[in-house]
Amino acid sequence: DQQRNCLYVADYSNHKIRKIDLNNSNTVDQQRNCLYVADYSNHKIRKIDLNNSNTVSTIAGSSQGFEDGTSNQSKFSGPMGLTLDQQRNCLYVADYSNHKIRKIDLNNS
């Protein structure tokens, strides 16, 4: 909803429609005009371009497991939470099943 600057998401497992306020989200990158999302079931971190295209791309995660590396080499196991540090230009990920906090350098993704 461009007038309200929000995004509506279907929460399949909880049978709800969620509203994300893009003005107050800690996963919205104002510089790149995008939203970062943890894709738990597919073990990937996604980026949604909030410009007119709304393109979804994968910035990290190739398959389930644990491995550091480039975006197409890294592996996650159930990433759940994200927070964006715009000063350090990085994204922190709660990698649930690996019991780790992971860092993604957005300069290299």
MOFENRA-V544674 format. One line per field, one symbol per residue. phi: phi as a letter, one per 20 degrees, with the letter a starting at -180 (. if undefined). psi: psi as a letter, one per 20 degrees, with the letter a starting at -180 (. if undefined). burial: + if it has 16 or more other C-alpha atoms within 10 Angstrom, else -. A space follows every 50 residues. Layout:
# MOFENRA-V544674
phi = ???
psi = ???
burial = ???
This chain:
# MOFENRA-V544674
phi = .ffelccdceegfelcddddfffceeceeffelbdeceegfdmcddcdfe fgflfdcedaodafqcaeqfgedfcccmfddcbddffelbcdceegfelc ddcdfffdd
psi = ohhilrppponghjlqpqpooihjpjjpohgilrppponghilqpqpooj ahhkpprpiqpgrpaopqarhihqqrnlpgqqqpnhhilrpppongiilq pqppoihj.
burial = ---------------------+---++++----+++++++--++++++++ -------+++++++-----++--+++++++++++-----++++++----- --++-----
